[in-house]
Amino acid sequence: MAEDKETLLQHYREMREDLLSAIDGLSDELMTEPSLDGWSVKDHLAHLAHWDDLRASEVVRISAGHDSAWRMTGDQDAVYNALAHDLWLALSLDQVRWELATSRQRLLDSISSATARGLDGSLYGEAGLRSLHDAAHTGWIKRWRGERGV
């Protein structure tokens, strides 16, 4: 069954607002310190940007009548995430901020122009149509901030 386009767009806007609120006021030093479960806040943001890009490409692909290109096992997902983390690790904080903003805009744009087929969440693989990915990372960042008192 197809998702309601406006509800889905609002879902992604609200989740991103919550994430941005969770990182508000963090210094560049704290953003790049790898003390959040072995990753930095920057790493978490890069990870979310990467998955937004995958998700946006899936919306376009499935809207065009093609199959998901991102059906993975749990092991494949773990290997893929580790590889993406390693590849994006050297990106500057400024670039990661840019990636986070532009990848989310690409996702919103792809949803805005999605066909009914593209809004059918059952057709998606690992980069699902409706995701709580931001919320999970927001929760980890909030927990980390609480533990650190920042």
Backbone as CSV, one residue per row, in Angstrom:
resi,resn,N_x,N_y,N_z,CA_x,CA_y,CA_z,C_x,C_y,C_z
1,MET,0.843,-1.189,0.000,0.000,0.000,0.000,0.890,1.256,0.000
2,ALA,0.497,2.217,-0.771,1.285,3.444,-0.926,1.182,4.335,0.314
3,GLU,2.312,4.931,0.664,2.371,5.926,1.729,1.733,7.228,1.236
4,ASP,1.193,8.000,2.142,0.731,9.340,1.812,1.960,10.233,1.667
5,LYS,2.100,10.858,0.529,3.296,11.636,0.202,3.550,12.748,1.218
6,GLU,2.548,13.530,1.532,2.744,14.661,2.449,3.085,14.197,3.859
7,THR,2.471,13.109,4.300,2.774,12.559,5.621,4.214,12.063,5.675
8,LEU,4.656,11.423,4.608,6.025,10.922,4.536,7.029,12.072,4.522
9,LEU,6.748,13.102,3.753,7.629,14.273,3.729,7.725,14.915,5.113
10,GLN,6.591,15.044,5.781,6.582,15.628,7.128,7.369,14.759,8.106
11,HIS,7.239,13.461,7.980,7.991,12.518,8.817,9.493,12.793,8.701
12,TYR,9.984,12.892,7.477,11.414,13.124,7.280,11.846,14.519,7.719
13,ARG,11.006,15.511,7.532,11.348,16.868,7.988,11.450,16.913,9.514
14,GLU,10.482,16.299,10.199,10.470,16.324,11.667,11.650,15.548,12.244
15,MET,11.953,14.409,11.647,13.078,13.629,12.157,14.390,14.394,11.998
16,ARG,14.545,15.098,10.899,15.774,15.867,10.696,15.830,17.046,11.661
17,GLU,14.695,17.691,11.920,14.669,18.779,12.900,15.120,18.283,14.266
18,ASP,14.654,17.091,14.654,15.052,16.514,15.940,16.555,16.234,15.977
19,LEU,17.094,15.706,14.883,18.527,15.432,14.810,19.319,16.732,14.930
20,LEU,18.933,17.741,14.175,19.657,19.012,14.211,19.578,19.655,15.588
21,SER,18.457,19.497,16.246,18.306,20.003,17.613,19.261,19.268,18.559
22,ALA,19.435,17.962,18.341,20.306,17.158,19.199,21.776,17.541,19.073
23,ILE,22.166,18.085,17.925,23.581,18.465,17.736,23.808,19.962,17.916
24,ASP,22.734,20.708,18.105,22.837,22.159,18.238,23.766,22.520,19.392
25,GLY,24.686,23.426,19.135,25.581,23.931,20.163,26.843,23.120,20.374
26,LEU,26.988,21.988,19.691,28.211,21.202,19.830,29.359,21.891,19.101
27,SER,30.497,21.944,19.742,31.684,22.530,19.108,32.191,21.592,18.015
28,ASP,32.989,22.138,17.114,33.610,21.314,16.080,34.454,20.213,16.706
29,GLU,35.109,20.533,17.810,35.947,19.547,18.497,35.097,18.367,18.983
30,LEU,33.972,18.652,19.607,33.096,17.570,20.070,32.473,16.817,18.902
31,MET,32.173,17.520,17.819,31.562,16.870,16.651,32.501,15.862,16.010
32,THR,33.806,16.049,16.172,34.771,15.186,15.487,35.495,14.233,16.436
33,GLU,35.153,14.260,17.690,35.782,13.373,18.679,35.130,11.980,18.602
34,PRO,35.907,10.936,18.340,35.320,9.596,18.169,34.984,8.926,19.505
35,SER,34.088,9.540,20.255,33.753,9.033,21.590,32.295,8.593,21.710
36,LEU,31.604,8.519,20.588,30.200,8.097,20.593,30.148,6.672,20.041
37,ASP,30.336,5.713,20.913,30.368,4.296,20.527,31.417,4.028,19.439
38,GLY,32.559,4.719,19.532,33.649,4.527,18.575,33.577,5.420,17.349
39,TRP,32.470,6.079,17.176,32.303,7.022,16.069,32.216,8.428,16.647
40,SER,32.460,9.420,15.799,32.198,10.812,16.182,30.770,11.161,15.762
41,VAL,30.277,12.277,16.261,28.972,12.771,15.798,29.039,12.994,14.293
42,LYS,30.164,13.525,13.822,30.357,13.724,12.377,30.172,12.418,11.624
43,ASP,30.719,11.324,12.151,30.583,10.012,11.508,29.118,9.583,11.432
44,HIS,28.382,9.832,12.498,26.955,9.498,12.503,26.210,10.311,11.445
45,LEU,26.545,11.584,11.332,25.889,12.438,10.336,26.233,11.984,8.920
46,ALA,27.499,11.620,8.699,27.914,11.129,7.380,27.171,9.845,7.038
47,HIS,27.024,8.975,8.018,26.297,7.715,7.831,24.844,7.986,7.420
48,LEU,24.202,8.922,8.101,22.811,9.258,7.764,22.719,9.876,6.371
49,ALA,23.673,10.727,6.028,23.674,11.337,4.686,23.824,10.263,3.616
50,HIS,24.710,9.335,3.861,24.929,8.249,2.903,23.648,7.447,2.686
51,TRP,22.971,7.109,3.760,21.734,6.328,3.627,20.595,7.156,3.037
52,ASP,20.584,8.472,3.258,19.592,9.316,2.582,19.793,9.262,1.071
53,ASP,21.057,9.287,0.642,21.339,9.193,-0.794,20.866,7.855,-1.355
54,LEU,21.142,6.770,-0.633,20.674,5.451,-1.083,19.150,5.409,-1.157
55,ARG,18.526,5.938,-0.125,17.062,5.926,-0.071,16.479,6.760,-1.209
56,ALA,17.054,7.924,-1.479,16.576,8.777,-2.573,16.706,8.049,-3.907
57,SER,17.825,7.360,-4.107,18.000,6.625,-5.365,16.992,5.492,-5.484
58,GLU,16.639,4.887,-4.365,15.635,3.824,-4.386,14.256,4.377,-4.761
59,VAL,13.906,5.530,-4.236,12.612,6.131,-4.562,12.527,6.391,-6.063
60,VAL,13.587,6.944,-6.632,13.617,7.214,-8.073,13.554,5.901,-8.856
61,ARG,14.350,4.938,-8.461,14.423,3.637,-9.138,13.072,2.916,-9.112
62,ILE,12.461,2.839,-7.950,11.203,2.108,-7.807,10.073,2.876,-8.485
63,SER,10.112,4.201,-8.428,9.116,5.006,-9.151,9.193,4.767,-10.654
64,ALA,10.398,4.469,-11.151,10.594,4.212,-12.588,10.189,2.788,-12.988
65,GLY,9.741,1.995,-12.007,9.278,0.645,-12.307,10.313,-0.442,-12.116
66,HIS,11.460,-0.095,-11.541,12.526,-1.072,-11.337,12.493,-1.636,-9.916
67,ASP,13.273,-2.687,-9.719,13.352,-3.334,-8.413,14.373,-2.645,-7.521
68,SER,14.232,-2.852,-6.210,15.191,-2.356,-5.244,16.579,-2.905,-5.567
69,ALA,17.561,-2.039,-5.462,18.952,-2.459,-5.645,19.641,-2.695,-4.305
70,TRP,18.890,-2.573,-3.205,19.497,-2.616,-1.883,18.844,-3.649,-0.975
71,ARG,18.672,-4.855,-1.466,18.209,-5.959,-0.619,19.457,-6.644,-0.081
72,MET,19.640,-6.596,1.232,20.857,-7.116,1.858,20.510,-8.014,3.035
73,THR,21.436,-8.895,3.343,21.354,-9.647,4.585,21.906,-8.751,5.700
74,GLY,21.704,-9.148,6.925,22.269,-8.399,8.046,23.779,-8.315,7.976
75,ASP,24.423,-9.416,7.573,25.884,-9.408,7.435,26.334,-8.455,6.336
76,GLN,25.640,-8.453,5.209,25.988,-7.542,4.119,25.817,-6.093,4.557
77,ASP,24.760,-5.821,5.298,24.516,-4.473,5.800,25.669,-4.024,6.701
78,ALA,26.113,-4.896,7.594,27.212,-4.552,8.502,28.500,-4.279,7.725
79,VAL,28.803,-5.119,6.746,30.012,-4.930,5.941,29.909,-3.632,5.141
80,TYR,28.746,-3.393,4.553,28.542,-2.183,3.757,28.691,-0.924,4.622
81,ASN,28.096,-0.942,5.808,28.199,0.217,6.697,29.640,0.460,7.123
82,ALA,30.378,-0.601,7.399,31.789,-0.446,7.789,32.604,0.142,6.640
83,LEU,32.359,-0.333,5.439,33.069,0.188,4.274,32.734,1.664,4.046
84,ALA,31.450,1.996,4.083,31.044,3.394,3.883,31.662,4.287,4.960
85,HIS,31.680,3.814,6.201,32.288,4.582,7.288,33.767,4.842,6.989
86,ASP,34.478,3.811,6.584,35.902,3.966,6.276,36.126,4.943,5.121
87,LEU,35.279,4.872,4.099,35.441,5.740,2.934,35.133,7.202,3.244
88,TRP,34.182,7.446,4.137,33.755,8.809,4.439,34.484,9.403,5.640
89,LEU,35.313,8.624,6.308,35.969,9.054,7.540,36.800,10.318,7.365
90,ALA,37.459,10.469,6.229,38.353,11.610,6.014,37.614,12.886,5.592
91,LEU,36.320,12.806,5.351,35.598,14.012,4.945,35.631,15.045,6.062
92,SER,35.732,16.297,5.677,35.741,17.375,6.668,34.355,17.521,7.287
93,LEU,34.317,18.134,8.449,33.041,18.410,9.104,32.170,19.291,8.219
94,ASP,32.778,20.277,7.556,31.999,21.143,6.656,31.370,20.335,5.523
95,GLN,32.145,19.419,4.949,31.579,18.618,3.871,30.469,17.709,4.393
96,VAL,30.659,17.129,5.555,29.613,16.254,6.104,28.340,17.049,6.368
97,ARG,28.470,18.260,6.854,27.275,19.103,7.045,26.580,19.343,5.700
98,TRP,27.381,19.603,4.665,26.822,19.800,3.325,26.152,18.515,2.835
99,GLU,26.825,17.379,3.007,26.264,16.085,2.591,24.943,15.824,3.302
100,LEU,24.883,16.125,4.578,23.670,15.890,5.362,22.504,16.714,4.815
101,ALA,22.762,17.977,4.521,21.703,18.852,4.009,21.293,18.484,2.590
102,THR,22.261,18.262,1.720,21.913,18.012,0.317,21.332,16.627,0.098
103,SER,21.795,15.648,0.861,21.224,14.306,0.703,19.778,14.274,1.184
104,ARG,19.486,15.000,2.253,18.092,15.034,2.725,17.211,15.749,1.710
105,GLN,17.736,16.812,1.099,16.945,17.506,0.085,16.690,16.597,-1.113
106,ARG,17.693,15.814,-1.520,17.487,14.854,-2.612,16.405,13.845,-2.246
107,LEU,16.403,13.391,-0.994,15.373,12.446,-0.558,13.994,13.099,-0.607
108,LEU,13.876,14.305,-0.087,12.585,15.002,-0.106,12.120,15.244,-1.537
109,ASP,13.047,15.628,-2.410,12.697,15.860,-3.816,12.243,14.565,-4.484
110,SER,12.921,13.467,-4.187,12.536,12.192,-4.811,11.168,11.741,-4.314
111,ILE,10.887,11.952,-3.056,9.564,11.604,-2.527,8.503,12.507,-3.149
112,SER,8.804,13.792,-3.270,7.839,14.740,-3.854,7.444,14.351,-5.266
113,SER,8.372,13.781,-6.028,8.054,13.399,-7.401,7.807,11.904,-7.574
114,ALA,7.681,11.186,-6.469,7.479,9.733,-6.550,6.122,9.381,-7.141
115,THR,6.105,8.265,-7.840,4.849,7.701,-8.340,4.194,6.911,-7.205
116,ALA,2.982,6.449,-7.445,2.312,5.607,-6.445,3.158,4.371,-6.164
117,ARG,3.769,3.795,-7.193,4.643,2.631,-7.006,5.824,2.995,-6.120
118,GLY,6.388,4.173,-6.335,7.516,4.630,-5.542,7.169,4.886,-4.093
119,LEU,5.896,5.010,-3.792,5.441,5.229,-2.415,4.970,3.941,-1.750
120,ASP,5.188,2.809,-2.402,4.819,1.500,-1.851,6.009,0.935,-1.082
121,GLY,5.976,1.057,0.230,7.082,0.650,1.075,7.432,-0.824,0.990
122,SER,6.497,-1.659,0.554,6.766,-3.102,0.477,7.767,-3.450,-0.630
123,LEU,8.050,-2.518,-1.526,8.948,-2.779,-2.648,10.414,-2.468,-2.340
124,TYR,10.677,-1.980,-1.136,12.007,-1.500,-0.789,12.830,-2.563,-0.066
125,GLY,14.147,-2.430,-0.206,15.084,-3.285,0.499,15.559,-2.611,1.774
126,GLU,16.853,-2.716,2.021,17.436,-2.212,3.266,17.239,-0.701,3.428
127,ALA,17.281,0.044,2.335,17.038,1.486,2.386,15.534,1.705,2.229
128,GLY,14.795,1.340,3.248,13.331,1.377,3.202,12.767,2.763,2.974
129,LEU,11.539,2.779,2.514,10.893,4.061,2.213,10.679,4.890,3.478
130,ARG,10.061,4.313,4.486,9.851,5.023,5.759,10.870,4.477,6.739
131,SER,11.697,5.368,7.242,12.790,4.951,8.108,12.787,5.744,9.408
132,LEU,13.240,5.079,10.445,13.457,5.738,11.733,14.953,5.868,12.013
133,HIS,15.732,5.832,10.951,17.181,5.881,11.050,17.654,7.142,11.780
134,ASP,17.129,8.293,11.384,17.495,9.544,12.070,17.182,9.447,13.553
135,ALA,16.012,8.912,13.882,15.591,8.841,15.285,16.548,7.981,16.104
136,ALA,16.999,6.871,15.543,17.945,6.016,16.262,19.238,6.772,16.557
137,HIS,19.791,7.426,15.552,21.043,8.157,15.743,20.843,9.375,16.643
138,THR,19.693,10.022,16.535,19.384,11.146,17.424,19.376,10.675,18.866
139,GLY,18.776,9.530,19.117,18.734,8.972,20.466,20.129,8.683,21.003
140,TRP,20.999,8.124,20.157,22.370,7.834,20.593,23.132,9.113,20.896
141,ILE,22.919,10.139,20.064,23.600,11.423,20.282,23.104,12.069,21.573
142,LYS,21.808,12.024,21.811,21.262,12.597,23.053,21.799,11.851,24.275
143,ARG,21.864,10.535,24.192,22.408,9.733,25.300,23.859,10.122,25.553
144,TRP,24.653,10.221,24.493,26.056,10.609,24.588,26.202,11.987,25.204
145,ARG,25.374,12.928,24.767,25.436,14.290,25.336,25.119,14.257,26.818
146,GLY,24.103,13.472,27.190,23.749,13.365,28.601,24.871,12.773,29.438
147,GLU,25.501,11.736,28.911,26.612,11.094,29.623,27.797,12.037,29.769
148,ARG,28.009,12.863,28.773,29.153,13.797,28.779,28.815,15.124,29.437
149,GLY,27.537,15.380,29.630,27.128,16.656,30.213,27.320,17.817,29.272
150,VAL,27.145,17.562,27.969,27.306,18.649,26.968,26.024,18.897,26.209
